[in-house]
Structures are given as structure tokens and as C-alpha cells.
């Protein structure tokens, strides 16, 4: 009977999925972008809530965010749920005209749960069991943990699922173990089950993993442990490492989808469900999260990790940081938002500088230009206790005065209200802009594989990808960061950076894309291995030879202090990260050649025509991105596509009838605004950390 009920429930959930609206319909287009802020009523005396939420409304925030870390308050004792305090906070938000995003509190289980069931805790690679006292210390694989999650999520969903004051839902918070992986007994067993489902037989696994090497050979799945460098004298099998990272990403997806299905049983179809992911983090793969209405992201640009552009770049971050996130998350199903945006100075970076005045405002407008439906900052009130002291917020610690970044948020809120008056539902992007449309093919599998076997301390997959991304944005091109699941045909230009893992089917798709008129750019390291990370039993990267019209005779890597040189036309470039040395076939044109080292005179960049389109292969990876930019510009020029020419740090994009320009550089830049256009925000000359918006 239980099995029958489970089947009926599953069918009901699947039917509900099919009845859900298009994610676009959750948001009113005329609102353009809604702006909100996090609030934690459980952190403050109740007497302060009304004052705080009124101030939130007075500043102009349109939504807030409750409950992500509140499990101990929602379920203070096992099975006893208390929503009275949260109901009061929701009521106060509503009284002030503020919508609420409700969260599931799964990253922070209460102390009583960890005390009763220590088996829910994750174990790191050193064999240390994580403890209660922080966040994300649990194992997504723990069946015991999931049983408690199910009860809590169901209780919250039943209580707020039909509440019209609730705008949407966020699952968990930044689901990740922040660079760590789970080696607990629960994860070990779940990994074995994942392997059984994938390989069916131990012989198939042995063949794929190459376990004949070093006599690793397995006789049974139960013999397999998660590959862990700290438990091994030499390096683990790269094939096992790749599978473990795939498993971990799918486990995160399964954990989120598990929550989603519970929520959908009780909430209305008017409420959306998302989670906020960290785009550059690699332990959870955004492209593998496929069970939610849409994805949103977290973004902190200034924390000492990204020096940006120019001498003051460390105060603004890199334009590729927000840009990459916008163009990746939006491409999944057309909808995304910034659930957590840096509000100013933070407390957890390598060093924590003040953002340049205007930078926070610029980030919000950059998010708007990238198509986001909402932006939410973390957080409204500055913490005076706990693990994030010194972290900026909208209010200062006195809970009276507004911080410098709060003033910038208030300014954008007023600007957005003005912009809405000019919204035109019939606006269409100019043809000249649409013709520049490009896509970058992104694969976390490739990133995982190269992170594990970089071959040089200078290799960085994301930096390599972003060199091409920056080149496209400097050409004024709209960009989608896509996966192989997308159709390539609509993109005049497609770049597949360092696409190491591939198969014959993908090569054929690339070929047909080019034959039909597309312009394909492939880069170094592409085509070296099959999908499981096995080198081909043929010539080096041979499966792509026919496509690129050249052979890869060898690759080279240089020490930090040694520079390789390349000549392209009248320009010269330097490299020392990676170089594929190419041998072009008849009919393939050499665009650039190496000019030092023992292979001086050999091809570094080649291009060929194929059908109606072209294939270009770039063999070298540079540090400054100048070679990559030169290649991208030549591709567009030879294709007859007119581009813009923006300096590094300046981004100009079109959205919903508005042109938006932002300046992450050290120098003012004057944009070309037609005399007939209406300047809505800022000036034609855009100062560093500033914005211009106009409508033609």
C-alpha cells in the first residue's frame, strides 16, 4: 500500500511540474528589476523589528528575505514547530508593502539534531568530522538528515504555501561545502550506489578507470572508497576523481530537488523556487542543478581575490565577474536574479578594502544590464555579534544611519522607479547588436579534469575562459554562457575554450554548426581526451584534426619567468601558460606563429573555411588576453559583423529598450550616444565606478 501511495505521490508531483508557469511569468516585465535586502528578525529584539522594516520600506526596498539560517528557531525542539515569531515578521513586512522570500533552513541544523544524530555531519578529507557551530557542516547524503529536512520543509511549506505575502522561496543558502568535499560513511555509500548505477558491472568500471595501472583493480563495488589524496602516497586515478566530482554535483542537485518536490506539494504555483549558487565555486555545478524553477546567484567582487582593471581595480572587481554570472545563469531558462550581492566592505576576504565610491551602484546596474529580475543585498542590518562582524550592511551598527553603500542602494531604487516610466514592451534590440551575439561553451567537467591535472602551476580554466569573454564584451557583443544542451545554431560566433573532454557527436555538431554558417573558435587543450578523461589511442588530439584542418604536433609549458613570443600580422604577443604547436594542412591559413623557442616559425593560430562558416584554433593561452582579443576581433571582421571597440573595464549592453554602460577602469570613458537618444541616468562621459543609461 505504501509503495502504491508513493507512486501516486510521484505522479502528482510530476503533474504539478508540468502545470507550472513559464519562469518569466513570475515577474512583471514593467518592473524591470526589483531590489531587496536580507533581514534576520531572529538576530534582534522584537521591539526593533517594526522600526527596521519601516526604515527598509522608507529606503524603498521592495522585498526582503527570511529564514535561511533559522532552523533552531523554527523547530526549537524535535517535532515542535514555532512560527509565531516569523508570522510577526512577515506581517510587519506586509504592512510596509514589502514582499517576502521565504527560505528553507537546511544549511544550519539545530544543535539538538547534531547531538542526537552525529552521523548527519560531513567528514573532510583529513577524516575530521565537522561539528555544530557554523554552517553547511552536514552531509547531503545522510538519509537521517534528509528525513529531518523533509519534516521541517513540509512544516514550513504547509504554513506559508498559500500565503500571498510570500513572493518566492529560496532553498538552502549557497549550497556548497566551501571548497571541501564530503567523505562521510553516508557519502561513501552513496558514491558506490552512484557508481553501480552508472557502470552496472565492476568490470566496466575497471575498464573506464584504468585500474590495471598500479594494480588498483577492484573485484567489488564495496571495495571502492572516495579518491582522497590525503589517504594516498601518490596521486589518485584521475578518472575516479572526475567521477567523484560528478557524483558530488549530482548529490547537491538531488538534495535540492528533494526539497523542491516537498515544497511543490503544498505551495501555490504563484510562488517560485530557486537557490543561490556561487558561480566560480566548483564543488557544486550550476549546470547540473536542473530541478528548480530558475537559479539565482551570490556575488562578492571586492574581497582581495580579484585585482580588477587598473590601480583601483581591487576596489571595483572585474567586469567579467558579474558579467560571467549574468550570462551563465540567465542562459539556463531566461530567468535569474542576484540573491546575494556585496553591500560594501566584507570581513572574510584575503583583505577587505572599501569599494570605490559608486562601485556598489555600478554593480547593481551591471546586474540589470545582464537581465536579472531582482537584486538582493546581504544584508540590511550590520551584525554586531557572530561570525560576520565588520561586514557592511545597509544600516550602520547604530541601526539609525544609512551606510555609504545603503545610500547607493537608495539612489538606484529611485533611479529604477524613474526608468520604469520609460519601459516599452515592444522594444527590440538593434540588429547591429543582435548580429554580434556570441556564446561560450562552458563545461565544468573540463574544469574539474584540468584542475586535477593542470600540467602547469599557471593554468587556470576560468581565467582562460574569461579572456575570451572579455574580448567579446570589448567588441560590444551580447554573450550567453551555454552548455552542450543548448542549440548552437542561433549564435553567429561560438567559442569552446579548452574543451578537453569530448566525443564524436560533439565534433559532428561543431562541424554542422560551421557548415551552416557559424564561426567556431577552439582553443588550446581541446580534444585531448574522451568523456571519461582517457587520452586517445591515436595521435595527440587527433579527433579534431579534420575539423580544424591542422595537427597538434606538441604542446609546451614555460616557467613563470620565461616568455614565449608570437607574431600575428604586425603585432607581437607573449605567453607562458600553455602552447599547442600546430601543423596546418592545405587550405588552412596560419594567422599567427611562434617566434622563439625551438619551434620558432610553427603555427600558433590557424583558421579555415568550412561550408558557409569558419573554424579557428588558438594554440596559446596568454596572461594579458591581447592575443585572444586580436583573434576575436579578426573573426568578426572577416565575418562582416560590425563591432564596437570598448577599452578594458568598460561594458555596454542593451536590455528592455535601454542601453547601459558601466566603467570598471581607472579612466573616464565617453560613450557614443546618438543625438536623438534620451539620456536617463548619468553622463556620456562615464567616470570610474559609474553608470550611464540611455534610450534610443
MIPAVO-45396 format. One line per field, with one value per residue (C-alpha): y, x, z; residue in one letter. Coordinates in steps of 0.2 Angstrom, whole numbers, m for minus. Layout:
Y <- [Y | ...] $
X <- [X | ...] $
Z <- [Z | ...] $
res <- [A | ...] $
This chain:
Y <- [0 | 12 | 8 | 12 | 29 | 33 | 31 | 41 | 55 | 55 | 56 | 70 | 80 | 76 | 83 | 98 | 101 | 100 | 113 | 126 | 143 | 149 | 156 | 173 | 174 | 175 | 193 | 208 | 215 | 233 | 231 | 229 | 224 | 223 | 227 | 219 | 216 | 202 | 203 | 192 | 195 | 181 | 192 | 206 | 210 | 210 | 228 | 233 | 224 | 237 | 251 | 241 | 236 | 253 | 260 | 247 | 252 | 271 | 267 | 259 | 241 | 230 | 213 | 205 | 188 | 177 | 161 | 154 | 151 | 150 | 131 | 132 | 145 | 136 | 119 | 123 | 105 | 90 | 90 | 106 | 120 | 138 | 151 | 164 | 175 | 173 | 177 | 193 | 197 | 193 | 203 | 218 | 216 | 216 | 231 | 241 | 235 | 223 | 206 | 191 | 177 | 163 | 150 | 133 | 132 | 117 | 124 | 126 | 112 | 115 | 109 | 96 | 87 | 86 | 80 | 66 | 61 | 65 | 54 | 68 | 78 | 78 | 72 | 81 | 74 | 73 | 62 | 75 | 76 | 93 | 100 | 110 | 129 | 136 | 131 | 118 | 105 | 92 | 78 | 79 | 60 | 57 | 48 | 53 | 71 | 71 | 63 | 78 | 90 | 83 | 86 | 104 | 109 | 101 | 111 | 127 | 124 | 120 | 136 | 148 | 139 | 148 | 164 | 178 | 188 | 176 | 180 | 165 | 153 | 150 | 133 | 131 | 145 | 144 | 125 | 121 | 114 | 129 | 120 | 104 | 88 | 75 | 59 | 53 | 35 | 41 | 49 | 34 | 23 | 35 | 36 | 17 | 17 | 30 | 20 | 5 | 14 | 22 | 6 | m8 | m20 | m19 | m24 | m9 | 2 | m6 | m3 | 15 | 19 | 10 | 1 | m11 | 4 | 1 | m14 | m4 | m17 | m19 | m35 | m27 | m10 | m11 | m10 | 7 | 22 | 40 | 45 | 56 | 62 | 64 | 45 | 41 | 41 | 45 | 53 | 45 | 39 | 55 | 45 | 41 | 59 | 65 | 53 | 58 | 77 | 72 | 62 | 77 | 89 | 77 | 74 | 93 | 93 | 78 | 86 | 102 | 93 | 83 | 99 | 106 | 92 | 93 | 112 | 110 | 98 | 112 | 129 | 138 | 139 | 158 | 156 | 152 | 142 | 145 | 143 | 155 | 147 | 154 | 155 | 152 | 138 | 121 | 109 | 112 | 114 | 126 | 117 | 101 | 110 | 106 | 103 | 121 | 135 | 145 | 148 | 164 | 168 | 176 | 189 | 197 | 206 | 215 | 204 | 204 | 190 | 200 | 215 | 220 | 233 | 246 | 253 | 255 | 238 | 230 | 242 | 238 | 220 | 213 | 216 | 198 | 193 | 199 | 198 | 179 | 176 | 185 | 177 | 159 | 159 | 168 | 156 | 141 | 146 | 165 | 170 | 174 | 186 | 191 | 184 | 190 | 205 | 213 | 228 | 236 | 231 | 212 | 203 | 186 | 191 | 189 | 208 | 218 | 235 | 248 | 248 | 263 | 276 | 272 | 254 | 246 | 256 | 251 | 233 | 234 | 242 | 229 | 216 | 225 | 226 | 207 | 203 | 200 | 200 | 205 | 210 | 207 | 213 | 204 | 212 | 226 | 227 | 226 | 212 | 216 | 198 | 181 | 176 | 191 | 206 | 220 | 215 | 230 | 232 | 245 | 251 | 255 | 247 | 260 | 254 | 273 | 279 | 273 | 266 | 273 | 258 | 260 | 277 | 270 | 257 | 271 | 280 | 265 | 262 | 280 | 278 | 262 | 270 | 283 | 270 | 261 | 276 | 273 | 255 | 250 | 232 | 232 | 237 | 226 | 225 | 234 | 222 | 228 | 222 | 206 | 201 | 202 | 188 | 175 | 160 | 152 | 134 | 130 | 113 | 110 | 93 | 101 | 112 | 98 | 87 | 102 | 107 | 89 | 88 | 106 | 101 | 119 | 130 | 144 | 135 | 142 | 137 | 151 | 164 | 156 | 157 | 175 | 181 | 177 | 183 | 200 | 201 | 198 | 212 | 224 | 221 | 225 | 208 | 201 | 184 | 168 | 156 | 139 | 121 | 107 | 105 | 122 | 124 | 132 | 137 | 154 | 161 | 169 | 166 | 151 | 149 | 132 | 136 | 122 | 109 | 94 | 81 | 77 | 64 | 61 | 68 | 85 | 86 | 82 | 96 | 108 | 104 | 106 | 122 | 129 | 121 | 131 | 147 | 148 | 154 | 142 | 146 | 132 | 134 | 125 | 109 | 105 | 87 | 78 | 66 | 56 | 60 | 49 | 58 | 44 | 50 | 44 | 29 | 39 | 54 | 69 | 77 | 68 | 68 | 86 | 87 | 85 | 99 | 112 | 107 | 105 | 93 | 97 | 91 | 95 | 106 | 117 | 125 | 138 | 143 | 158 | 169 | 164 | 172 | 164 | 176 | 175 | 186 | 190 | 202 | 217 | 213 | 203 | 194 | 185 | 168 | 156 | 146 | 134 | 132 | 120 | 119 | 117 | 110 | 116 | 106 | 113 | 125 | 131 | 148 | 152 | 168 | 168 | 160 | 156 | 167 | 160 | 143 | 128 | 128 | 145 | 148 | 135 | 140 | 146 | 151 | 143 | 146 | 138 | 140 | 125 | 126 | 143 | 146 | 146 | 136 | 145 | 136 | 146 | 136 | 148 | 155 | 172 | 181 | 198 | 192 | 203 | 188 | 182 | 199 | 200 | 184 | 188 | 205 | 197 | 183 | 197 | 207 | 193 | 188 | 206 | 209 | 227 | 228 | 241 | 244 | 247 | 248 | 235 | 238 | 246 | 236 | 242 | 231 | 233 | 227 | 230 | 245 | 253 | 255 | 253 | 257 | 254 | 258 | 247 | 255 | 269 | 282 | 291 | 285 | 294 | 283 | 287 | 292 | 297 | 315 | 309 | 297 | 302 | 302 | 295 | 291 | 298 | 307 | 302 | 303 | 289 | 291 | 276 | 266 | 275 | 272 | 279 | 274 | 280 | 276 | 277] $
X <- [0 | 14 | 23 | 6 | 4 | 22 | 19 | 3 | 13 | 27 | 14 | 5 | 22 | 27 | 9 | 12 | 29 | 20 | 7 | 20 | 21 | 35 | 48 | 46 | 28 | 33 | 40 | 31 | 42 | 37 | 45 | 62 | 72 | 66 | 78 | 78 | 88 | 91 | 84 | 86 | 72 | 79 | 95 | 86 | 74 | 56 | 54 | 66 | 58 | 44 | 56 | 69 | 55 | 48 | 66 | 68 | 52 | 57 | 73 | 62 | 66 | 53 | 56 | 66 | 72 | 68 | 73 | 88 | 98 | 83 | 80 | 84 | 70 | 58 | 60 | 67 | 63 | 61 | 44 | 39 | 37 | 36 | 30 | 23 | 39 | 41 | 22 | 25 | 40 | 30 | 15 | 27 | 35 | 17 | 11 | 26 | 22 | 37 | 36 | 45 | 56 | 55 | 69 | 72 | 85 | 94 | 112 | 111 | 103 | 99 | 111 | 99 | 99 | 118 | 119 | 106 | 112 | 131 | 130 | 122 | 139 | 151 | 169 | 183 | 197 | 208 | 195 | 189 | 170 | 163 | 155 | 140 | 145 | 145 | 135 | 135 | 143 | 130 | 131 | 119 | 120 | 114 | 97 | 94 | 97 | 86 | 72 | 73 | 74 | 58 | 49 | 55 | 52 | 35 | 30 | 36 | 28 | 11 | 12 | 17 | 12 | m4 | 1 | 0 | 13 | 26 | 34 | 45 | 56 | 75 | 81 | 96 | 109 | 124 | 123 | 141 | 154 | 165 | 179 | 178 | 170 | 161 | 170 | 157 | 151 | 135 | 144 | 155 | 140 | 130 | 145 | 146 | 127 | 130 | 144 | 134 | 120 | 132 | 143 | 132 | 147 | 163 | 172 | 165 | 171 | 189 | 190 | 185 | 196 | 211 | 213 | 226 | 238 | 246 | 236 | 221 | 209 | 193 | 183 | 168 | 160 | 161 | 180 | 179 | 182 | 181 | 198 | 207 | 224 | 227 | 224 | 236 | 255 | 254 | 240 | 223 | 216 | 211 | 195 | 190 | 192 | 182 | 168 | 168 | 166 | 152 | 144 | 146 | 137 | 123 | 121 | 119 | 106 | 97 | 97 | 89 | 77 | 71 | 67 | 58 | 47 | 41 | 38 | 28 | 16 | 10 | 14 | 4 | 10 | 11 | 26 | 43 | 58 | 76 | 93 | 108 | 124 | 142 | 146 | 165 | 164 | 167 | 161 | 143 | 140 | 126 | 124 | 119 | 105 | 90 | 76 | 71 | 61 | 76 | 93 | 100 | 117 | 128 | 142 | 155 | 168 | 179 | 187 | 206 | 204 | 201 | 213 | 201 | 207 | 220 | 227 | 210 | 203 | 204 | 190 | 179 | 182 | 182 | 168 | 169 | 164 | 146 | 146 | 150 | 137 | 124 | 127 | 128 | 113 | 102 | 105 | 98 | 80 | 80 | 77 | 89 | 92 | 106 | 100 | 116 | 126 | 140 | 134 | 151 | 166 | 166 | 175 | 181 | 192 | 211 | 210 | 194 | 195 | 182 | 174 | 177 | 163 | 150 | 155 | 140 | 128 | 138 | 137 | 118 | 116 | 128 | 116 | 102 | 111 | 113 | 95 | 92 | 74 | 80 | 94 | 95 | 110 | 117 | 111 | 100 | 107 | 125 | 129 | 137 | 139 | 143 | 155 | 152 | 157 | 164 | 153 | 144 | 125 | 113 | 111 | 126 | 128 | 118 | 103 | 99 | 110 | 112 | 129 | 138 | 133 | 115 | 115 | 120 | 106 | 93 | 99 | 97 | 80 | 75 | 83 | 74 | 57 | 61 | 67 | 51 | 42 | 51 | 48 | 42 | 36 | 38 | 57 | 68 | 87 | 95 | 100 | 118 | 119 | 110 | 122 | 136 | 128 | 141 | 141 | 154 | 153 | 156 | 159 | 163 | 168 | 183 | 186 | 187 | 198 | 211 | 210 | 215 | 229 | 234 | 251 | 257 | 255 | 250 | 235 | 218 | 202 | 191 | 204 | 207 | 188 | 186 | 200 | 188 | 173 | 182 | 187 | 169 | 162 | 175 | 168 | 151 | 144 | 130 | 135 | 127 | 137 | 129 | 131 | 130 | 112 | 109 | 106 | 122 | 113 | 107 | 124 | 135 | 150 | 153 | 169 | 173 | 188 | 200 | 187 | 197 | 184 | 173 | 166 | 162 | 145 | 150 | 163 | 150 | 138 | 153 | 155 | 137 | 137 | 151 | 145 | 129 | 137 | 144 | 161 | 169 | 184 | 193 | 207 | 222 | 219 | 204 | 201 | 214 | 203 | 187 | 172 | 180 | 197 | 206 | 219 | 215 | 224 | 229 | 239 | 238 | 221 | 218 | 199 | 198 | 211 | 198 | 188 | 202 | 212 | 228 | 238 | 243 | 262 | 266 | 262 | 274 | 274 | 286 | 292 | 285 | 300 | 301 | 291 | 286 | 283 | 270 | 268 | 251 | 252 | 262 | 258 | 268 | 261 | 268 | 263 | 270 | 255 | 251 | 255 | 249 | 261 | 251 | 254 | 241 | 235 | 232 | 218 | 221 | 228 | 241 | 236 | 250 | 266 | 278 | 294 | 305 | 309 | 314 | 298 | 301 | 291 | 277 | 259 | 251 | 234 | 226 | 209 | 200 | 183 | 171 | 155 | 147 | 157 | 174 | 184 | 199 | 210 | 220 | 235 | 242 | 235 | 241 | 241 | 235 | 222 | 228 | 231 | 213 | 206 | 215 | 208 | 191 | 191 | 198 | 184 | 171 | 179 | 181 | 163 | 157 | 150 | 152 | 158 | 161 | 178 | 177 | 193 | 196 | 184 | 170 | 154 | 140 | 124 | 106 | 91 | 72 | 75 | 89 | 107 | 118 | 136 | 147 | 165 | 177 | 193 | 203 | 199 | 184 | 176 | 165 | 151 | 144 | 126 | 115 | 109 | 91 | 93 | 87 | 100 | 91 | 105 | 122 | 133 | 140 | 157 | 157 | 168 | 177 | 164 | 150 | 135 | 126 | 109 | 100 | 86 | 86] $
Z <- [0 | 5 | m12 | m21 | m12 | m16 | m34 | m34 | m25 | m38 | m52 | m43 | m41 | m60 | m65 | m54 | m63 | m80 | m74 | m68 | m77 | m88 | m76 | m85 | m79 | m61 | m64 | m71 | m86 | m82 | m65 | m74 | m59 | m41 | m27 | m10 | 6 | 18 | 36 | 51 | 64 | 75 | 77 | 85 | 99 | 93 | 99 | 84 | 70 | 66 | 66 | 55 | 42 | 41 | 38 | 25 | 16 | 18 | 9 | m5 | m4 | m12 | m4 | 10 | 14 | 30 | 37 | 29 | 45 | 57 | 59 | 78 | 80 | 68 | 77 | 94 | 99 | 89 | 81 | 89 | 76 | 81 | 68 | 79 | 78 | 60 | 57 | 66 | 55 | 39 | 45 | 48 | 31 | 23 | 32 | 25 | 7 | 7 | m1 | 7 | 0 | 12 | 14 | 20 | 34 | 28 | 29 | 48 | 58 | 76 | 90 | 96 | 79 | 78 | 96 | 93 | 76 | 74 | 58 | 49 | 49 | 35 | 36 | 27 | 18 | 33 | 41 | 53 | 57 | 56 | 71 | 76 | 77 | 59 | 43 | 29 | 41 | 36 | 23 | 9 | 8 | 25 | 25 | 43 | 39 | 24 | 35 | 47 | 32 | 25 | 41 | 43 | 25 | 25 | 40 | 33 | 16 | 25 | 35 | 21 | 5 | 2 | 10 | m4 | 6 | 1 | m16 | m18 | m10 | m8 | m4 | 7 | 6 | m6 | m6 | m5 | 7 | 3 | m6 | 4 | m1 | 10 | 14 | 27 | 28 | 20 | 6 | 3 | 2 | m9 | m21 | m23 | m27 | m40 | m47 | m48 | m57 | m70 | m73 | m70 | m68 | m59 | m75 | m84 | m70 | m70 | m89 | m88 | m73 | m80 | m63 | m71 | m68 | m51 | m48 | m42 | m49 | m40 | m38 | m30 | m28 | m9 | m11 | m18 | m7 | m12 | m20 | m7 | m10 | 9 | 11 | m4 | m6 | m25 | m35 | m36 | m53 | m62 | m69 | m51 | m46 | m61 | m57 | m38 | m43 | m55 | m41 | m28 | m40 | m44 | m25 | m22 | m36 | m29 | m12 | m19 | m30 | m15 | m6 | m21 | m23 | m5 | m7 | m23 | m14 | m3 | m11 | m24 | m42 | m40 | m29 | m37 | m30 | m33 | m24 | m24 | m30 | m31 | m50 | m48 | m34 | m42 | m29 | m34 | m53 | m58 | m75 | m65 | m55 | m65 | m53 | m48 | m57 | m60 | m52 | m44 | m38 | m25 | m30 | m20 | m31 | m18 | m5 | m10 | m23 | m39 | m43 | m57 | m70 | m66 | m50 | m41 | m48 | m32 | m26 | m40 | m45 | m63 | m75 | m80 | m63 | m63 | m82 | m82 | m69 | m78 | m94 | m87 | m75 | m87 | m101 | m92 | m95 | m97 | m79 | m65 | m51 | m39 | m22 | m13 | m19 | m9 | 1 | 4 | 14 | 20 | 33 | 26 | 11 | 9 | 13 | 14 | 6 | 5 | m13 | m23 | m20 | m34 | m36 | m27 | m38 | m53 | m48 | m47 | m64 | m71 | m64 | m73 | m89 | m88 | m87 | m69 | m62 | m45 | m34 | m16 | m5 | 10 | 22 | 29 | 47 | 52 | 63 | 80 | 86 | 77 | 63 | 51 | 62 | 52 | 37 | 29 | 28 | 23 | 40 | 51 | 68 | 77 | 66 | 63 | 50 | 32 | 27 | 11 | 1 | 8 | 1 | m16 | m15 | m11 | m26 | m38 | m31 | m36 | m52 | m56 | m52 | m65 | m78 | m76 | m83 | m100 | m101 | m119 | m120 | m139 | m138 | m149 | m148 | m163 | m177 | m176 | m158 | m161 | m175 | m163 | m152 | m146 | m135 | m124 | m122 | m103 | m96 | m78 | m82 | m92 | m77 | m65 | m76 | m79 | m60 | m56 | m70 | m74 | m80 | m75 | m60 | m71 | m79 | m74 | m84 | m78 | m82 | m99 | m102 | m96 | m108 | m122 | m113 | m110 | m129 | m134 | m121 | m128 | m145 | m138 | m141 | m131 | m123 | m117 | m107 | m113 | m111 | m124 | m121 | m130 | m149 | m156 | m172 | m166 | m162 | m176 | m165 | m154 | m143 | m134 | m123 | m118 | m122 | m117 | m115 | m130 | m141 | m160 | m158 | m151 | m165 | m178 | m170 | m171 | m189 | m194 | m185 | m195 | m212 | m209 | m207 | m189 | m184 | m171 | m161 | m152 | m140 | m133 | m124 | m134 | m139 | m129 | m121 | m121 | m109 | m95 | m96 | m106 | m119 | m136 | m143 | m158 | m162 | m150 | m150 | m167 | m167 | m170 | m184 | m198 | m191 | m188 | m203 | m194 | m182 | m165 | m165 | m147 | m133 | m122 | m105 | m98 | m81 | m73 | m78 | m96 | m110 | m127 | m141 | m155 | m171 | m179 | m193 | m187 | m168 | m156 | m141 | m125 | m117 | m105 | m98 | m112 | m131 | m143 | m158 | m174 | m192 | m204 | m219 | m236 | m236 | m218 | m216 | m202 | m193 | m180 | m177 | m163 | m164 | m151 | m143 | m153 | m163 | m170 | m186 | m181 | m181 | m166 | m173 | m188 | m197 | m211 | m221 | m220 | m229 | m225 | m209 | m202 | m188 | m179 | m167 | m155 | m148 | m135 | m118 | m113 | m97 | m104 | m116 | m130 | m142 | m138 | m141 | m158 | m164 | m159 | m167 | m183 | m183 | m183 | m196 | m208 | m205 | m210 | m192 | m186 | m168 | m155 | m148 | m129 | m118 | m104 | m90 | m100 | m103 | m114 | m115 | m121 | m111 | m112 | m123 | m113 | m116 | m100 | m99 | m83 | m81 | m70 | m77 | m69 | m83 | m89 | m105 | m116 | m124 | m141 | m138 | m153 | m153 | m154 | m139 | m122 | m108 | m92 | m80 | m79 | m92 | m108 | m100 | m88 | m73 | m65 | m54 | m63 | m74 | m89 | m96 | m111 | m123 | m142] $
res <- [X | X | X | X | X | X | X | X | X | X | X | X | X | X | X | X | X | X | X | X | X | X | X | X | X | X | X | X | X | X | X | X | X | X | X | X | X | X | X | X | X | X | X | X | X | X | X | X | X | X | X | X | X | X | X | X | X | X | X | X | X | X | X | X | X | X | X | X | X | X | X | X | X | X | X | X | X | X | X | X | X | X | X | X | X | X | X | X | X | X | X | X | X | X | X | X | X | X | X | X | X | X | X | X | X | X | X | X | X | X | X | X | X | X | X | X | X | X | X | X | X | X | X | X | X | X | X | X | X | X | X | X | X | X | X | X | X | X | X | X | X | X | X | X | X | X | X | X | X | X | X | X | X | X | X | X | X | X | X | X | X | X | X | X | X | X | X | X | X | X | X | X | X | X | X | X | X | X | X | X | X | X | X | X | X | X | X | X | X | X | X | X | X | X | X | X | X | X | X | X | X | X | X | X | X | X | X | X | X | X | X | X | X | X | X | X | X | X | X | X | X | X | X | X | X | X | X | X | X | X | X | X | X | X | X | X | X | X | X | X | X | X | X | X | X | X | X | X | X | X | X | X | X | X | X | X | X | X | X | X | X | X | X | X | X | X | X | X | X | X | X | X | X | X | X | X | X | X | X | X | X | X | X | X | X | X | X | X | X | X | X | X | X | X | X | X | X | X | X | X | X | X | X | X | X | X | X | X | X | X | X | X | X | X | X | X | X | X | X | X | X | X | X | X | X | X | X | X | X | X | X | X | X | X | X | X | X | X | X | X | X | X | X | X | X | X | X | X | X | X | X | X | X | X | X | X | X | X | X | X | X | X | X | X | X | X | X | X | X | X | X | X | X | X | X | X | X | X | X | X | X | X | X | X | X | X | X | X | X | X | X | X | X | X | X | X | X | X | X | X | X | X | X | X | X | X | X | X | X | X | X | X | X | X | X | X | X | X | X | X | X | X | X | X | X | X | X | X | X | X | X | X | X | X | X | X | X | X | X | X | X | X | X | X | X | X | X | X | X | X | X | X | X | X | X | X | X | X | X | X | X | X | X | X | X | X | X | X | X | X | X | X | X | X | X | X | X | X | X | X | X | X | X | X | X | X | X | X | X | X | X | X | X | X | X | X | X | X | X | X | X | X | X | X | X | X | X | X | X | X | X | X | X | X | X | X | X | X | X | X | X | X | X | X | X | X | X | X | X | X | X | X | X | X | X | X | X | X | X | X | X | X | X | X | X | X | X | X | X | X | X | X | X | X | X | X | X | X | X | X | X | X | X | X | X | X | X | X | X | X | X | X | X | X | X | X | X | X | X | X | X | X | X | X | X | X | X | X | X | X | X | X | X | X | X | X | X | X | X | X | X | X | X | X | X | X | X | X | X | X | X | X | X | X | X | X | X | X | X | X | X | X | X | X | X | X | X | X | X | X | X | X | X | X | X | X | X | X | X | X | X | X | X | X | X | X | X | X | X | X | X | X | X | X | X | X | X | X | X | X | X | X | X | X | X | X | X | X | X | X | X | X | X | X | X | X | X | X | X | X | X | X | X | X | X | X | X | X | X | X | X | X | X | X | X | X] $
